Amino acid sequence: MISTFKGRAAIALVAVFIAGFVAGGGLGYSTGRKAAFRPPDPKSMTARALERLTRELQLDAAQVAKVRPLVEETNAEIFAAHGDTFGRVCELMRRCNRKIEPILTEQQRLLLKNFESKREVSFRKFARPEPGRRDDRDNERR
């Protein structure tokens, strides 16, 4: 009787462990496939900024109408600066790779080129398109 109880307890413990492992693995996998942070698009950022300014400053409709173009212009500048910085970071990484190449063997240079190509493809997923231009992320959101 005692050995049967111990056997059932052990089986129950193993089953709980396996269920936790499967649930944790599934959650970790699905969370890991999502981008950790993706900045908002310009329209939603403008809407959010306007909503907050309207609420915090108690703006009336006439003031909102005057403030809206200023916020839109500023957000366009912010996104342009983001794109410029992103391009500069990519260029710095390419320059670093060019400095590394002389140290590598021919096979390692091919691996570096492949690595750089993969990185640039993955970077393009997070780069912002030009204002008014759609990209593949727009299709993913639908």
C-alpha positions as CSV (number, residue, x, y, z in Angstrom):
1,M,0.0,0.0,0.0
2,I,2.7,2.5,0.9
3,S,4.8,1.6,-2.2
4,T,1.7,2.2,-4.4
5,F,1.1,5.6,-2.8
6,K,4.7,6.6,-3.3
7,G,4.5,5.4,-6.9
8,R,1.3,7.5,-7.6
9,A,2.8,10.5,-5.8
10,A,6.0,10.2,-8.0
11,I,3.9,9.9,-11.2
12,A,1.8,12.9,-10.2
13,L,4.9,14.9,-9.4
14,V,6.5,14.0,-12.8
15,A,3.2,14.9,-14.6
16,V,3.1,18.3,-12.9
17,F,6.7,18.9,-13.8
18,I,6.1,18.0,-17.4
19,A,3.0,20.1,-17.7
20,G,4.9,23.1,-16.2
21,F,7.8,22.5,-18.6
22,V,5.5,22.4,-21.6
23,A,3.5,25.4,-20.6
24,G,6.6,27.4,-19.8
25,G,8.3,26.4,-23.0
26,G,5.2,27.4,-25.1
27,L,4.9,30.7,-23.3
28,G,8.6,31.4,-23.7
29,Y,8.6,30.5,-27.4
30,S,5.6,32.7,-28.2
31,T,7.0,35.6,-26.2
32,G,10.4,35.3,-27.8
33,R,9.0,35.4,-31.3
34,K,7.5,38.9,-30.7
35,A,9.6,42.0,-30.9
36,A,10.6,43.2,-27.5
37,F,9.9,46.8,-28.4
38,R,8.6,48.4,-31.5
39,P,8.1,52.2,-31.4
40,P,4.7,53.4,-32.3
41,D,3.8,54.6,-35.8
42,P,3.8,58.4,-36.4
43,K,0.0,58.6,-36.5
44,S,-0.7,56.9,-33.2
45,M,2.2,58.8,-31.6
46,T,0.7,62.1,-32.8
47,A,-2.8,61.0,-31.6
48,R,-1.4,60.0,-28.2
49,A,0.6,63.2,-27.8
50,L,-2.4,65.3,-28.7
51,E,-4.7,63.4,-26.4
52,R,-2.3,63.9,-23.5
53,L,-1.7,67.6,-24.2
54,T,-5.5,68.1,-24.5
55,R,-6.1,66.4,-21.2
56,E,-3.1,67.8,-19.2
57,L,-3.4,71.4,-20.5
58,Q,-7.2,71.3,-20.8
59,L,-7.0,72.6,-24.4
60,D,-10.1,73.7,-26.2
61,A,-11.0,72.7,-29.8
62,A,-9.4,75.8,-31.3
63,Q,-6.2,75.3,-29.4
64,V,-6.1,71.6,-30.4
65,A,-6.5,72.7,-34.1
66,K,-3.4,75.0,-33.7
67,V,-1.3,72.5,-31.8
68,R,-2.0,69.5,-34.0
69,P,0.2,70.7,-37.0
70,L,3.1,71.5,-34.5
71,V,2.9,68.0,-33.0
72,E,2.7,66.3,-36.4
73,E,5.7,68.3,-37.6
74,T,7.7,67.4,-34.5
75,N,6.8,63.7,-34.8
76,A,7.9,63.7,-38.4
77,E,11.3,65.2,-37.3
78,I,11.6,62.6,-34.6
79,F,11.0,59.7,-37.0
80,A,13.4,61.2,-39.5
81,A,16.0,61.4,-36.7
82,H,15.3,57.8,-35.8
83,G,15.9,56.7,-39.4
84,D,19.1,58.7,-39.7
85,T,20.4,57.2,-36.5
86,F,19.4,53.7,-37.6
87,G,21.3,54.2,-40.9
88,R,24.3,55.5,-39.1
89,V,24.4,52.5,-36.7
90,C,24.2,50.1,-39.7
91,E,27.1,52.0,-41.4
92,L,29.2,51.8,-38.3
93,M,28.6,48.0,-38.1
94,R,29.6,47.6,-41.7
95,R,32.7,49.7,-41.2
96,C,33.7,47.5,-38.2
97,N,33.2,44.4,-40.3
98,R,35.5,45.8,-42.9
99,K,38.2,46.3,-40.2
100,I,37.7,42.7,-39.0
101,E,38.0,41.1,-42.5
102,P,41.8,41.3,-42.8
103,I,42.2,39.3,-39.5
104,L,40.0,36.4,-40.8
105,T,40.6,33.4,-43.0
106,E,38.8,33.2,-46.3
107,Q,36.2,30.8,-44.9
108,Q,35.6,33.2,-41.9
109,R,35.2,36.1,-44.3
110,L,32.4,34.2,-46.1
111,L,30.8,33.5,-42.7
112,L,31.1,37.2,-41.8
113,K,29.4,38.2,-45.1
114,N,26.6,35.7,-44.4
115,F,26.3,37.0,-40.8
116,E,26.2,40.6,-42.1
117,S,23.5,39.8,-44.6
118,K,21.3,38.1,-42.0
119,R,21.8,41.1,-39.6
120,E,20.8,43.6,-42.3
121,V,17.7,41.6,-43.2
122,S,16.7,41.4,-39.5
123,F,17.5,45.1,-39.1
124,R,15.2,46.0,-42.0
125,K,12.3,44.4,-40.2
126,F,12.7,47.1,-37.4
127,A,13.6,50.0,-39.6
128,R,10.8,52.5,-40.2
129,P,9.7,53.0,-43.8
130,E,9.6,56.5,-45.3
131,P,6.5,58.4,-44.3
132,G,3.6,57.4,-46.5
133,R,5.3,54.3,-47.7
134,R,4.0,50.9,-46.6
135,D,6.3,48.0,-45.8
136,D,5.9,44.3,-44.9
137,R,5.2,45.0,-41.3
138,D,1.9,46.7,-42.3
139,N,0.8,43.4,-43.8
140,E,1.8,41.5,-40.6
141,R,-0.4,43.8,-38.5
142,R,-3.5,42.9,-40.4
